[in-house]
Amino acid sequence: MRNLCGELTWIKEIGTGQACTGKEIGDRGLGPLEEGNEVTHKSNGSEGSRLVLVGGLRAEHARMLDDLDRLSRSLLGAPREDFPRTRAALEDWISGVLVPHANREQDTYDLVAALGTQAALQESLEAEHRIMCHAAEGFCEVWDSRAAGPWARSLYAAFNAHRLKEEELLFPRLLAA
């Protein structure tokens, strides 16, 4: 099984409290997104810096949601001869966009923790990262074209729910701090 969760360099294994093992993103050849598409997930804590951070994350989430929607729908409707190519495109997106995004988001979660806001919410969001990571690893093992499309759509639904929680619950608290 592909170890995408090992690429999440900051998360803890479910229930163990121990850091995940695995190589850093760069060691896996999963460099940064195309120039201009990467959001800086760091803030100096000032109100203006937090506004820029949240605005960038919202824009990045919108692009990611559109990409994941397009890729997962393409997989659902792919003719048999196109299935390997469309499946590979989604797997590349998972390892090249979703996993690095989750890594970069830890800086945002650290900022929220430093502000002393909503530890339970932060823990919940980190748990969702682990769940999506394990779902993505599972997708990487699905080669049946009839199963891969629904699996990909479930990943889309999980990402969308996680995104909504961040945008509706976490970001307002971050901006209000």
C-alpha positions in Angstrom: 0.0 0.0 0.0 1.3 3.5 -0.8 2.3 5.3 2.3 0.7 8.7 1.8 0.2 9.1 5.6 4.0 8.9 6.0 4.1 11.9 3.7 2.0 13.9 6.3 5.0 14.8 8.3 3.2 16.4 11.2 0.2 14.2 12.0 0.2 11.7 14.8 -0.9 8.1 14.2 -4.4 7.5 15.3 -4.6 6.7 19.0 -0.8 6.4 19.6 0.2 10.0 20.1 3.4 9.2 18.2 4.6 11.1 15.1 4.1 9.4 11.8 7.2 7.9 10.3 8.1 8.6 6.7 10.2 10.8 4.6 9.8 14.6 4.2 7.7 15.7 1.2 10.8 16.8 -0.7 12.4 13.4 -0.3 9.4 11.8 -2.0 9.7 14.1 -5.0 6.5 15.9 -4.1 7.8 19.4 -4.5 5.8 22.6 -4.3 2.7 23.2 -6.4 3.1 25.2 -9.6 4.4 28.6 -9.0 1.7 31.0 -8.0 -0.7 28.3 -6.8 0.8 27.7 -3.4 -0.6 29.5 -0.4 1.7 30.6 2.4 0.2 29.1 5.5 2.3 31.2 7.9 1.2 34.3 9.7 2.9 36.6 12.1 -0.3 36.7 14.2 -1.3 40.2 13.2 -4.9 40.9 12.1 -3.8 41.8 8.6 -1.6 38.7 8.3 -4.5 36.5 9.5 -6.8 38.1 6.9 -4.3 37.3 4.1 -3.8 33.8 5.4 -7.6 33.1 5.6 -8.2 34.6 2.2 -5.4 32.5 0.6 -6.7 29.4 2.2 -10.3 30.0 1.0 -9.0 30.5 -2.5 -6.8 27.4 -2.3 -9.7 25.4 -1.0 -11.9 26.5 -3.8 -9.3 25.5 -6.4 -8.8 22.1 -4.7 -12.5 21.5 -4.5 -13.0 22.2 -8.2 -10.0 20.0 -9.1 -11.2 17.1 -6.9 -14.7 17.4 -8.2 -13.5 17.4 -11.9 -11.1 14.5 -11.3 -13.5 12.3 -9.4 -16.3 12.9 -11.9 -14.0 12.1 -14.8 -13.1 8.9 -13.1 -16.8 8.0 -12.7 -17.5 8.5 -16.4 -14.2 7.3 -17.8 -14.5 4.8 -20.6 -12.5 1.6 -19.8 -9.6 2.6 -22.1 -9.3 6.0 -20.3 -9.6 4.6 -16.8 -5.8 4.1 -16.2 -5.0 7.7 -17.3 -7.9 9.3 -15.3 -7.1 7.3 -12.2 -3.4 8.2 -12.4 -4.4 11.9 -12.7 -6.3 11.7 -9.5 -3.6 9.7 -7.7 -1.1 12.4 -8.8 -3.4 15.1 -7.5 -3.7 13.4 -4.1 0.0 13.1 -3.6 1.0 16.4 -5.3 -1.8 18.7 -3.9 -3.9 17.2 -1.1 -1.0 15.7 1.0 1.2 18.8 0.7 -1.8 21.1 1.5 -2.4 19.1 4.7 1.2 19.5 5.7 1.1 23.3 5.1 -2.1 23.6 7.1 -0.3 22.5 10.2 1.2 26.0 10.4 -2.4 27.4 10.5 -3.4 24.9 13.2 -0.3 25.9 15.2 -1.3 29.6 15.0 -4.8 28.7 16.2 -3.2 26.8 19.1 -1.0 29.7 20.0 -4.0 32.0 20.1 -5.6 29.6 22.6 -8.7 29.0 20.6 -10.6 25.8 20.3 -8.3 22.9 21.0 -11.1 20.4 20.4 -11.8 21.8 17.0 -8.1 21.7 16.1 -7.9 18.1 17.2 -11.0 17.2 15.2 -9.6 18.8 12.1 -6.3 17.0 12.5 -8.2 13.7 12.9 -10.0 14.4 9.7 -6.6 14.9 8.0 -5.7 11.4 9.2 -9.0 9.9 8.0 -8.7 11.5 4.6 -5.1 10.4 4.4 -6.0 6.8 5.1 -8.9 7.0 2.6 -6.5 8.4 -0.1 -4.1 5.5 0.6 -7.1 3.1 0.2 -7.9 4.7 -3.2 -4.4 4.1 -4.3 -5.1 0.4 -4.0 -8.4 0.4 -5.9 -7.9 -0.8 -9.4 -11.5 -1.8 -10.3 -13.0 0.9 -12.4 -16.5 0.3 -10.9 -15.2 0.9 -7.4 -12.6 3.7 -8.0 -15.2 6.3 -9.0 -17.4 6.0 -5.9 -14.3 5.9 -3.8 -13.0 9.1 -5.3 -16.4 10.8 -4.8 -16.4 9.8 -1.2 -12.9 11.5 -0.9 -14.5 14.6 -2.5 -17.3 14.5 0.1 -14.9 14.1 3.0 -12.7 17.0 1.8 -15.7 19.2 1.2 -17.0 18.6 4.7 -13.5 19.2 6.2 -13.2 22.4 4.2 -16.6 23.7 5.4 -15.6 23.0 9.0 -12.4 25.0 8.6 -14.1 27.9 6.8 -17.2 28.1 8.9 -15.8 27.3 12.4 -12.0 27.7 12.4 -11.4 30.7 10.2 -13.9 33.0 12.0 -12.3 32.1 15.3 -8.9 32.8 13.9 -10.0 36.2 12.5 -11.7 37.1 15.8 -8.6 36.3 18.0 
